[in-house]
Amino acid sequence: MRLLLFLAFAAQISAQTLEVSGEVEKPLKLTSADLELLPHQTIDATEHSGEKAQFTGVPLHQILKSAGVPMGEQMRGPALSLYVVVSASDGYQAVYALPELDPLANEGPVILAEQKNGKPLDAATGPLRIVMPREKRHARWIRQVIKIEVRRAAKP
């Protein structure tokens, strides 16, 4: 029975895709194999519980860049009205201003973590989680990420 549960869980993880949509040049549906091909980064962060851990994953700006979102020197003018909504499998959402995710505009990395301390994230947290090590509150450390949508602020 345990083996069947494990196989079902493993199939669910491998079948899950991350959707990147909205104000992007190239909408994406990324599998775990696709994410493996992107540059990864390992960062130290302190969880809400106070536990210190190492998280490994893809910097969020790399995913946005792959979708054609203006980053770096291209982030100026109309691009500054873009923001990112990240959604979890349970419907939880959080908003990030685009400059918060760009390493040229913000000091701290924001990653889409796949691992904690060298192991895949547990079922309650993963398979994908946003980690923002410099954020004092952890309300935007989204667990079970399934969608990243880029939107544009409405003109007044």
Helices and strands as residue ranges (DSSP letters): H 2-15, E 18-22, E 28-30, H 32-36, E 41-46, E 52-59, H 60-66, G 72-74, G 77-81, E 82-88, E 93-97, H 98-101, E 111-116, E 119-120, E 129-131, E 145-152
